[in-house]
Amino acid sequence: MASNDKPRGTASLGIWSNIGVWAGFGAAFGVVAGILFNNVGLGVALGAGLGVAAGVVVIARANGRGDS
């Protein structure tokens, strides 16, 4: 069984940093997709947006199960 206890002195990142990580990975994926389609700006924008949307869905599902 896993423990949800954090080591002493660690900061709670909260939901906003978690969404930021999803947006960052989405933007990184968008750069690759943008290079392939010759439009990096559009790729980054769409990638970040899709990353945020995917992150919200994953977080909502985890909270619904109680695994957050």
Secondary structure, 3 states (H helix, E strand, C coil): CCCCCCCCCCCCCHHHHHHHHHHHHHHHHHHHHHHHHCCHHHHHHHHHHHHHHHHHHHHHHHHHHCCC
